[in-house]
Amino acid sequence: MRIHWPRRVFAQVLTAQLAITTGVMVLATGLFLAPLGHSLDDQAMRRALAIAQTAATDPELSHGVRATTPGPHGPVQSAAERIRRATGALYVVVMDTRGVRWSHTNADEIGHHVSTDPSRTLAGQEVRQIDTGTLGRSARAKVPLRDAGGTIVGAVSVGIAYDSVHGLLLGAIPGLLRYAGAALAAGVLAAVVVARSLRRRTHGVATADISALLDEREAMLHGIREGVVAFDPRGRIRLVNDEAQRLLGIGADTAGRDLDEVLPPGRTTEVLAGRVAGGDLLAISGGRVLVANRVPTRDGGAVVTLRDRTELELLGRELDSTQGLLDALRAQDHEHANQLHTVRGLLELGRYDMAVEFVAEVASAQRASAEQIAERVHDPLLSALLVGKAAIAAERGVSLRISDATLLPDAVVDPRDLVTVLGNLLDNALDATAERRAAEPFVEVELRAEGTTAVVRVGDTGPGVPPELRDRIFAEGWSTKSATVASRGRGIGLALVRRLAERYGGMARVTARAGGGALFTVVLPEALAPASPARQLTATGESP
């Protein structure tokens, strides 16, 4: 049967951990036994050396070597055997300066030359070694034998049976294996626990599946048309896809950084950081209207999705403009119907002169109002917006006035931006004025040029804006009006006004209007093209 490497991640981790744990335990056991063997050998040689040194100090041995002859019943053999039996040594051999044995465990070896070279010892050195002699392998030590005058008269060699040393080593192995087995069991148990936890976290997927899932995730994140920003539990950016980089105007090197380091302070940062609660939260980034939703993750982080609602918002505002135009047409239709009824009544009553005079007055008033706007606001889009808003204001019982200081040449670089600014300011002013119901409700508009800078002022007779709310009123998503089901979201109009002003390098602010109400001022530098001399003469009413 062929043994296959497991495909599941947890099984692979468990197998690898078991193999590593077993290998480490075997290696650790071997590394422990090797120095243990050396230590036992060293202990045995030190013991043999101590016995040999003690025996060499016995004057009976040195005297016997000098005064007697070697023999199995001589005084040297008797003393050596007494020392061997007392210490448990394998042998105690005494030799003379020629290397001839005077004592030995085997009496037949007495009088014969020793099997190993004694020259180093007879030269005055002490020797320790593991060696093999006539009695087999032993841990031995050799020391010089000196007489009372210190002259070397021979040597003493003591051996410790190596089998006893090996037995000590073998005796230590069972205990060592027990400890190693216990450690291995603990390692296996820990590996099983880790593998089970990993199995729960990976849902039992295989390694190849994880690789495929990562590839699919990368393709999906960078291919979808929604921005995705992931945060770790500490609020640092974990992942940003291509669309989020485009929408937020940030680079791909933001991973691992705090959000406050990447984005400037504002509502967008507050929404992404989760400091603003709710769903489908509106934010503005770089002139784009974004819809953000934040979903927390299990590890304490979060994932924020961003949808670009700029085009939708522009379409919505175009629909608002269309609706405003329809409201203006409906108001004019209603007004014309009343005027026609009046003319018809005068004709039926035979008051023909009064009918002609009435028609002339109505036509003159409407023509004068449109002509007044066109004379002061030369851009056709802006003048058309003011004419339409005037009709809507009249229907709501509000008078739309054009300030005497209004004079804007036909030199607007991008009329759509000024239409957005003026349209939002007028809508807010009409709502506020109609809500308060002042004695003489009106909205006053001032459009003027200061070189290449366009200045827009819109005042109303509404309730005004308290000083503590004058900064917050331009924040994204903040509004004093309640959002209805049909609304497209509140708190975007004035935020767009401020963003447009800041994009031009200008500003937008609100103050109190003299006599009550609010006065919004927007300054747009470089919003007008430099005027030619002919255009300047035309703007001042002089002939070129």
C-alpha positions in Angstrom: 0.0 0.0 0.0 1.2 3.5 -0.9 1.2 6.0 1.9 -0.2 9.4 0.7 0.5 12.7 2.2 -2.8 14.1 3.7 -4.6 16.8 1.8 -6.3 18.5 4.7 -4.5 21.4 6.3 -5.1 20.1 9.9 -4.0 16.6 9.0 -0.8 17.9 7.4 -0.1 20.0 10.4 -0.8 17.1 12.8 1.5 14.8 10.8 4.3 17.3 10.6 4.0 18.1 14.3 4.1 14.4 15.2 7.1 13.8 13.0 8.9 16.8 14.3 8.1 16.0 18.0 9.3 12.4 17.5 12.4 13.4 15.8 13.2 16.0 18.4 12.7 13.5 21.2 14.9 10.9 19.5 17.6 13.5 18.9 17.4 14.9 22.4 17.7 11.4 23.9 20.7 10.6 21.7 22.3 13.9 22.6 21.7 13.2 26.3 23.1 9.7 26.2 26.3 10.6 24.4 27.6 13.0 27.2 26.2 10.6 29.8 28.5 7.9 28.5 31.4 10.2 28.4 30.7 11.3 31.9 30.5 7.7 33.2 33.8 6.9 31.5 35.4 9.9 33.1 34.1 9.0 36.5 35.4 5.4 36.2 38.9 6.7 35.1 38.9 9.1 38.0 38.0 6.4 40.4 40.8 4.1 39.0 43.2 7.1 39.3 42.3 7.6 42.9 42.8 4.0 43.8 46.1 3.9 42.0 47.3 7.1 43.7 46.3 5.6 47.1 48.1 2.3 46.4 51.3 4.1 45.2 51.6 5.8 48.6 51.7 2.4 50.4 55.4 2.0 51.4 55.0 -1.8 51.5 54.6 -1.9 47.7 57.7 0.2 47.0 59.8 -1.8 49.5 58.6 -5.1 48.2 59.5 -4.2 44.6 63.1 -3.3 45.7 63.7 -6.0 48.3 61.8 -9.1 47.0 61.3 -11.0 43.8 58.0 -11.3 42.0 55.8 -14.3 42.9 52.2 -15.3 43.5 52.7 -15.4 47.2 55.0 -12.4 47.6 54.3 -9.4 49.7 53.6 -7.2 46.7 50.9 -9.6 45.3 49.3 -9.9 48.8 49.1 -6.1 49.3 47.8 -5.5 45.7 45.0 -8.1 46.1 44.1 -6.7 49.4 43.6 -3.2 47.8 41.7 -4.7 44.9 39.2 -6.5 47.1 38.8 -3.5 49.3 38.1 -1.1 46.4 36.2 -3.5 44.0 38.6 -2.8 41.2 39.0 -5.2 38.3 42.7 -5.4 38.9 45.6 -3.8 40.7 48.9 -4.4 38.9 52.3 -3.4 40.3 55.3 -3.4 37.9 58.9 -2.6 38.2 60.9 -0.2 36.0 61.3 -3.0 33.3 57.5 -3.3 32.9 57.5 -6.8 34.6 54.3 -7.6 36.7 54.8 -8.1 40.4 51.0 -8.5 41.0 48.0 -9.5 39.0 44.5 -10.8 39.4 45.6 -13.9 37.5 48.7 -15.2 39.3 50.0 -16.9 36.2 50.7 -13.4 34.7 53.1 -12.5 37.5 56.7 -12.2 36.2 55.6 -11.5 32.7 55.9 -8.2 30.8 52.7 -6.0 30.8 50.6 -5.9 27.6 50.5 -2.1 27.3 53.4 0.4 27.1 54.3 1.7 30.6 57.0 4.2 29.4 54.9 7.4 30.0 54.1 6.3 33.6 57.7 5.2 34.3 58.8 8.6 33.0 56.8 10.2 35.9 53.4 10.9 34.2 49.9 9.8 35.4 47.8 8.2 32.6 44.0 7.7 32.3 42.5 5.8 29.5 39.9 3.3 28.2 41.8 0.4 26.9 41.8 -3.4 26.4 44.2 -5.7 28.2 44.5 -9.3 29.3 41.3 -9.0 31.4 39.3 -7.3 28.6 38.2 -3.7 28.2 38.5 -1.5 31.2 38.8 2.1 32.5 42.3 2.3 33.8 44.8 4.6 35.4 48.6 4.3 35.9 50.7 6.3 38.4 54.4 6.1 39.1 55.6 4.1 42.2 58.2 5.9 44.2 60.4 4.9 47.2 60.9 7.0 50.3 63.5 9.1 48.5 61.2 9.9 45.6 62.9 7.7 43.1 60.6 5.9 40.6 60.9 2.1 41.3 57.9 1.0 39.2 54.3 1.8 38.5 50.8 0.9 39.8 48.0 0.2 37.2 44.4 0.0 38.3 41.5 -1.0 36.1 37.7 -0.7 36.6 35.6 -3.2 34.6 34.0 -1.4 31.6 31.0 -3.7 31.9 30.0 -2.0 35.1 30.3 1.5 33.4 28.2 0.2 30.5 25.8 -1.2 32.9 25.3 2.2 34.6 24.6 3.7 31.2 22.1 1.0 30.3 20.5 1.4 33.7 19.9 5.1 33.0 18.2 4.4 29.7 14.8 3.1 31.0 14.3 6.2 33.2 15.4 8.5 30.3 13.0 6.7 27.9 10.2 7.1 30.4 10.8 10.9 30.6 11.1 11.0 26.8 7.9 9.1 26.4 6.0 11.4 28.7 7.4 14.4 26.9 6.5 12.8 23.5 2.9 12.1 24.8 2.6 15.7 25.9 3.8 16.9 22.5 1.4 14.6 20.7 -1.5 15.8 22.8 -0.5 19.4 22.1 -0.3 18.6 18.4 -3.7 17.0 18.4 -5.2 20.1 20.2 -3.6 22.5 17.7 -4.7 20.4 14.8 -8.3 20.3 16.0 -8.3 24.1 16.5 -6.8 24.5 13.0 -9.4 22.2 11.6 -12.2 24.3 13.1 -10.6 27.5 11.8 -9.9 26.2 8.3 -13.2 24.4 8.0 -11.4 21.2 6.9 -10.2 22.7 3.6 -7.1 21.3 1.8 -3.9 23.2 1.1 -4.7 23.5 -2.6 -8.1 24.8 -1.7 -6.6 27.6 0.5 -4.3 28.6 -2.4 -7.3 28.7 -4.8 -9.4 30.6 -2.3 -6.6 33.2 -1.9 -6.3 33.6 -5.6 -10.1 33.9 -6.0 -10.2 36.5 -3.2 -7.5 38.6 -4.7 -9.2 38.4 -8.1 -12.6 39.3 -6.6 -11.3 42.1 -4.4 -9.4 43.8 -7.2 -12.1 43.1 -9.8 -15.3 44.3 -8.2 -16.4 47.9 -8.7 -17.0 48.5 -5.0 -14.3 49.7 -2.7 -13.2 47.4 0.2 -11.1 48.4 3.2 -10.3 45.9 5.9 -9.1 46.8 9.4 -7.4 44.7 12.1 -8.5 44.8 15.7 -6.2 47.7 16.4 -7.8 49.8 13.7 -4.9 49.6 11.3 -5.5 49.1 7.6 -5.2 45.4 6.7 -6.3 45.5 3.0 -7.3 48.1 0.4 -8.5 47.0 -3.0 -8.0 49.0 -6.3 -11.4 50.6 -6.2 -11.0 51.8 -2.7 -7.7 53.3 -3.6 -9.3 55.2 -6.4 -12.3 56.4 -4.4 -10.3 57.5 -1.4 -7.3 58.8 -3.4 -4.8 56.7 -1.4 -1.9 54.5 -2.5 -1.3 50.7 -2.3 1.3 51.2 0.5 -1.2 51.9 3.2 -1.4 48.4 4.6 -0.3 48.3 8.3 -0.9 52.0 8.8 -3.4 53.8 11.0 -6.4 55.3 9.2 -5.7 58.8 10.7 -2.3 58.7 9.0 -3.7 58.0 5.6 -6.9 60.2 5.4 -7.4 63.8 6.6 -9.8 64.4 9.5 -13.4 64.6 8.5 -16.6 62.6 8.2 -15.0 60.1 5.7 -12.4 59.1 8.3 -15.0 59.0 11.1 -17.3 56.7 9.0 -14.4 54.3 8.0 -13.1 54.2 11.6 -16.6 53.2 12.9 -17.0 56.3 15.0 -20.3 57.0 13.2 -23.0 54.3 13.6 -25.5 53.3 11.0 -25.9 51.8 7.6 -25.5 53.3 4.1 -23.6 56.3 5.6 -22.9 59.1 3.2 -19.4 60.6 2.9 -17.6 62.8 0.5 -14.0 62.2 -0.6 -12.3 64.3 -3.3 -15.6 65.5 -4.7 -17.1 62.0 -4.8 -20.2 61.0 -2.9 -19.7 57.7 -1.2 -22.0 55.3 0.5 -20.2 53.3 3.3 -21.2 50.2 5.2 -19.0 48.8 8.0 -19.3 45.2 9.1 -17.3 43.9 12.2 -15.3 40.7 11.9 -14.8 37.9 14.5 -11.3 38.9 15.4 -12.4 42.4 16.4 -11.5 44.1 13.1 -13.9 45.3 10.4 -14.6 45.4 6.7 -15.9 48.6 5.1 -17.5 48.6 1.6 -17.7 51.8 -0.4 -20.0 52.5 -3.3 -19.5 55.5 -5.6 -22.8 57.4 -5.6 -21.4 60.5 -7.4 -23.1 59.8 -10.8 -26.3 58.8 -9.0 -26.2 62.0 -7.0 -25.6 64.0 -10.1 -28.6 62.3 -11.8 -30.6 62.9 -8.7 -29.8 66.6 -8.8 -30.6 66.7 -12.4 -33.9 65.1 -11.6 -34.3 67.7 -8.9 -33.7 70.4 -11.5 -36.1 68.8 -13.8 -38.7 68.6 -11.0 -38.0 72.2 -10.2 -38.6 73.1 -13.8 -41.8 71.1 -13.8 -42.8 72.9 -10.6 -42.0 76.2 -12.2 -44.0 75.3 -15.3 -46.9 74.2 -13.1 -46.8 77.4 -11.1 -46.7 79.4 -14.3 -49.5 77.4 -15.7 -51.6 78.0 -12.6 -50.8 81.7 -12.7 -51.5 81.9 -16.5 -54.8 80.1 -15.9 -55.8 82.7 -13.3 -54.7 85.5 -15.6 -56.7 84.1 -18.6 -59.7 83.8 -16.4 -59.3 87.4 -15.4 -58.9 88.5 -19.1 -62.0 86.4 -20.1 -64.1 88.0 -17.3 -63.1 91.5 -18.4 -63.9 90.7 -22.0 -67.3 89.2 -21.1 -68.0 92.4 -19.1 -67.1 94.5 -22.1 -64.1 96.1 -20.3 -61.9 95.8 -23.3 -59.5 98.6 -22.3 -58.9 97.2 -18.9 -58.3 93.7 -20.5 -55.6 95.2 -22.8 -54.0 97.1 -19.9 -54.0 94.0 -17.7 -52.3 91.8 -20.3 -49.7 94.5 -21.0 -48.9 94.8 -17.3 -48.5 91.0 -16.8 -46.3 90.6 -19.9 -44.2 93.6 -18.9 -43.7 92.4 -15.3 -42.6 88.9 -16.4 -40.4 90.2 -19.2 -38.9 92.8 -16.8 -38.1 90.1 -14.2 -36.4 87.8 -16.8 -34.6 90.7 -18.4 -33.4 92.0 -15.0 -31.8 88.6 -14.3 -30.3 88.3 -17.8 -28.8 91.8 -17.6 -27.0 91.1 -14.3 -26.2 87.4 -14.8 -24.7 86.8 -18.3 -24.2 83.1 -18.0 -27.2 81.4 -19.6 -27.2 78.4 -17.2 -27.1 80.5 -14.1 -29.7 83.0 -15.4 -32.1 80.1 -16.4 -31.6 78.6 -12.9 -32.6 81.9 -11.3 -35.7 82.3 -13.5 -36.9 78.8 -12.7 -36.2 79.2 -8.9 -38.1 82.6 -9.0 -41.2 80.8 -10.2 -40.9 78.1 -7.6 -40.3 80.7 -4.9 -43.4 82.6 -6.0 -45.5 79.5 -5.8 -44.3 78.9 -2.2 -45.1 82.5 -1.3 -41.5 83.6 -1.2 -40.0 86.5 -3.2 -36.7 85.9 -4.9 -34.7 89.1 -5.1 -31.6 89.9 -7.1 -29.2 92.1 -5.2 -28.2 95.5 -6.8 -24.6 94.4 -6.5 -25.1 91.4 -8.7 -23.1 91.4 -11.9 -21.5 88.2 -13.3 -20.0 88.2 -16.8 -20.3 85.3 -19.2 -16.8 84.1 -18.2 -17.5 81.2 -15.9 -14.9 78.4 -16.4 -17.2 75.6 -15.4 -20.9 76.8 -15.1 -22.0 73.4 -13.7 -20.0 74.0 -10.5 -21.7 77.4 -9.9 -25.1 75.9 -10.7 -24.4 73.2 -8.1 -23.4 75.8 -5.5 -26.2 78.3 -6.3 -28.9 75.6 -6.6 -28.0 74.0 -3.2 -27.9 77.4 -1.5 -31.3 78.5 -3.0 -32.9 75.2 -2.1 -31.8 75.5 1.5 -32.8 79.2 1.7 -36.3 78.5 0.2 -36.9 75.7 2.6 -35.8 77.7 5.6 -37.8 80.8 4.5 -41.0 78.9 3.8 -40.6 77.1 7.2 -40.4 80.3 9.2 -43.3 82.2 7.5 -42.0 85.7 8.1 -44.1 88.8 7.5 -42.3 89.5 4.2 -40.5 86.3 3.3 -37.8 86.7 0.6 -34.5 85.2 -0.5 -31.8 87.6 -1.9 -29.1 86.4 -4.3 -25.9 88.2 -5.0 -23.5 87.0 -7.8 -20.5 89.1 -8.5 -17.0 88.9 -9.9 -13.8 90.1 -8.2 -11.2 89.6 -11.0 -11.2 85.9 -11.7 -13.0 85.1 -8.3 -16.7 84.4 -8.2 -18.5 85.4 -5.0 -21.9 83.9 -4.3 -24.1 85.2 -1.5 -27.6 83.9 -0.6 -29.5 85.5 2.3 -32.9 84.5 3.6 -35.4 85.5 6.2 -35.6 82.1 7.8 -34.8 81.1 11.4 -31.0 81.4 10.8 -28.2 79.1 12.0 -27.1 79.2 15.6 -23.4 80.0 16.1 -22.6 76.6 17.6 -23.9 74.8 14.4 -22.3 77.0 11.8 -19.4 74.6 11.3 -21.3 71.4 11.6 -23.9 72.5 9.0 -21.3 71.9 6.2 -20.4 68.4 7.5 -21.3 65.4 5.4 -24.5 63.6 6.5 -25.5 66.4 9.0 -28.8 68.1 8.5 -31.5 69.8 10.6 -34.1 68.2 8.3 -35.5 64.7 8.8 -34.8 62.2 6.1 -37.9 60.6 4.6 -38.3 57.3 2.8 -38.5 59.1 -0.5 -35.5 61.3 0.1 -32.1 60.5 -1.3 -30.3 61.3 1.9 -29.8 64.6 3.8 -26.6 66.5 4.6 -25.0 66.3 1.1 -25.9 69.6 -0.5 -23.9 72.0 1.7 -21.1 69.5 2.0 -20.8 69.5 -1.7 -20.8 73.3 -1.7 -17.9 73.4 0.8 -15.9 70.7 -1.1 -16.3 72.6 -4.4 -15.2 75.8 -2.7 -12.2 74.1 -1.2 -11.3 72.5 -4.5 -11.1 76.0 -6.0 -9.0 77.1 -3.1 -11.9 79.2 -1.6 -14.2 78.9 1.3 -17.9 78.6 2.3 -19.3 80.1 5.5 -22.6 81.1 7.0 -23.3 84.1 9.2 -26.3 85.9 10.5 -28.1 88.2 8.2 -28.9 91.7 9.3 -32.6 91.8 10.1 -32.8 88.1 10.8 -32.1 84.9 8.9 -28.9 83.4 7.5 -26.4 84.6 5.0 -24.3 82.0 3.1 -21.2 83.2 1.4 -19.1 81.1 -1.1 -15.9 82.3 -2.6 -14.5 80.5 -5.7 -11.1 81.8 -6.8 -10.2 81.2 -10.4 -13.8 80.3 -11.3 -13.9 83.0 -13.9 -11.7 83.3 -17.0 -9.7 86.6 -17.3 -11.8 89.1 -19.1 -10.7 90.7 -22.4 -10.8 94.6 -22.7 -13.9 94.3 -24.9 -15.6 92.1 -22.4 -14.8 94.5 -19.6 -16.3 97.4 -21.5 -19.4 95.4 -22.3 -19.7 94.4 -18.6 -19.6 98.1 -17.5 -22.2 99.1 -20.2 -19.7 101.1 -22.3 -19.2 100.9 -26.1 -16.0 99.3 -27.3 
